[in-house]
Amino acid sequence: MKAKEVRGKEDAELRFDTDQLEKELFELRFRSLVEANSDPSQIRRNRRDIARMKTILQERQLGIRGQQPR
């Protein structure tokens, strides 16, 4: 997910998406330990998407880069 797409979402949507990605990341990590993971790069993508969303939420909270809390 691109930062531009994330910035277009509301705060509530970002929190919901972050929660969903964190659950998916947990499941991917668990599956990678138990069985062969078909797409190990998915873990990396999820971690980066979560970090991107949390960063934008924090920017909005602090008023950085002209973003207003939604």
C-alpha positions as CSV (number, residue, x, y, z in Angstrom):
1,M,0.0,0.0,0.0
2,K,1.4,3.4,-1.0
3,A,1.6,6.3,1.5
4,K,-0.7,8.4,-0.8
5,E,-3.4,5.7,-0.4
6,V,-3.0,5.6,3.3
7,R,-3.2,9.4,3.6
8,G,-6.5,9.3,1.9
9,K,-8.1,7.2,4.6
10,E,-9.8,8.3,7.8
11,D,-8.2,7.7,11.2
12,A,-10.7,5.0,12.1
13,E,-10.1,3.2,8.9
14,L,-6.4,3.3,9.5
15,R,-6.8,1.9,13.0
16,F,-9.0,-0.9,11.7
17,D,-6.6,-1.7,8.8
18,T,-3.7,-1.7,11.2
19,D,-5.4,-4.2,13.6
20,Q,-6.3,-6.4,10.7
21,L,-2.7,-6.4,9.3
22,E,-1.3,-7.1,12.8
23,K,-3.6,-10.2,13.1
24,E,-2.6,-11.3,9.6
25,L,1.1,-10.8,10.5
26,F,0.7,-13.0,13.6
27,E,-0.9,-15.7,11.5
28,L,1.9,-15.5,8.9
29,R,4.6,-15.7,11.5
30,F,2.9,-18.7,13.1
31,R,2.5,-20.4,9.8
32,S,6.1,-19.8,8.8
33,L,7.2,-21.6,12.0
34,V,4.8,-24.5,11.6
35,E,4.9,-25.1,7.9
36,A,6.6,-23.9,4.8
37,N,5.6,-20.3,4.0
38,S,4.6,-19.9,0.3
39,D,5.3,-16.2,0.3
40,P,7.9,-15.0,2.9
41,S,7.9,-11.5,1.4
42,Q,4.4,-11.0,2.7
43,I,5.6,-10.7,6.2
44,R,7.9,-7.9,5.2
45,R,5.1,-6.1,3.3
46,N,2.8,-6.4,6.2
47,R,5.4,-5.0,8.7
48,R,6.0,-2.1,6.4
49,D,2.3,-1.3,5.8
50,I,1.7,-1.4,9.6
51,A,4.6,1.0,10.2
52,R,3.4,3.3,7.4
53,M,-0.1,3.5,8.8
54,K,1.2,4.1,12.4
55,T,3.5,6.8,11.2
56,I,0.8,8.6,9.4
57,L,-1.5,8.4,12.4
58,Q,1.3,9.8,14.6
59,E,1.9,12.6,12.1
60,R,-1.8,13.5,12.2
61,Q,-1.8,13.5,16.0
62,L,1.2,15.8,16.2
63,G,0.1,18.0,13.3
64,I,3.2,17.3,11.3
65,R,3.2,17.8,7.5
66,G,0.0,19.7,7.5
67,Q,-2.2,16.7,8.2
68,Q,-5.2,17.3,10.3
69,P,-6.7,14.6,12.5
70,R,-9.8,13.2,10.9
